[in-house]
């Protein structure tokens, strides 16, 4: 019997990963077009038909504002799935984007929320 080669294992693992990624509910550009500033945390999951993978909550020490970050999986075309955050301050949507977009914001609060979400985020493969 002929032994199984490395290429066969690579193909097997690629198919397995693709199957696993396709099981997670994802958001896309059409879903993002439904978002509006000031939405409550309950509105986006209802409008998009996708619930967040994780919800992170805490309060800012300086101001006491309640922060909620919904962690979604974003998929666009053939690109690999990626982490995507929706951020709320006092139950009002104030920013959404990839973690690096939070880091590049000119608003210190948005940058702080991004850092807080990443540090509290469960370690993800996305």
SULBEL-V188865 format. One record per residue. N is the residue number from 1. OMEGA is omega as a letter, one per 30 degrees, with the letter a starting at -180 (NA if undefined). BURIAL is # if it has 16 or more other C-alpha atoms within 10 Angstrom, else .. Layout:
{{N,OMEGA,BURIAL} {N,OMEGA,BURIAL}}
//
This chain:
{{1,a,.} {2,l,.} {3,l,.} {4,a,.} {5,a,.} {6,a,.} {7,l,.} {8,l,.} {9,l,.} {10,l,.} {11,l,.} {12,a,.} {13,l,.} {14,l,.} {15,l,.} {16,l,.} {17,l,.} {18,l,.} {19,l,.} {20,a,.} {21,a,#} {22,a,.} {23,a,.} {24,l,.} {25,a,.} {26,l,#} {27,a,#} {28,a,.} {29,l,.} {30,l,.} {31,a,#} {32,a,.} {33,l,.} {34,a,.} {35,l,#} {36,l,.} {37,l,.} {38,l,.} {39,l,.} {40,a,.} {41,l,#} {42,a,.} {43,a,.} {44,l,#} {45,l,.} {46,a,.} {47,a,.} {48,a,#} {49,a,.} {50,l,#} {51,a,#} {52,l,#} {53,a,.} {54,l,.} {55,a,#} {56,a,#} {57,l,.} {58,l,.} {59,l,.} {60,a,.} {61,a,.} {62,a,.} {63,a,.} {64,l,.} {65,l,.} {66,a,.} {67,l,#} {68,l,#} {69,l,#} {70,a,#} {71,l,#} {72,l,#} {73,a,#} {74,l,#} {75,a,#} {76,l,.} {77,a,.} {78,a,.} {79,l,.} {80,l,.} {81,a,#} {82,l,#} {83,a,#} {84,a,#} {85,l,#} {86,a,#} {87,a,#} {88,l,#} {89,a,#} {90,l,.} {91,l,#} {92,a,#} {93,a,#} {94,a,#} {95,l,#} {96,a,#} {97,l,.} {98,l,#} {99,a,#} {100,l,.} {101,l,.} {102,a,#} {103,a,#} {104,a,.} {105,l,.} {106,a,.} {107,a,.} {108,l,.} {109,l,.} {110,l,#} {111,l,#} {112,l,.} {113,l,#} {114,l,#} {115,a,#} {116,l,#} {117,l,#} {118,a,#} {119,l,.} {120,a,.} {121,l,.} {122,a,.} {123,a,.} {124,l,.} {125,a,.} {126,NA,.}}
//
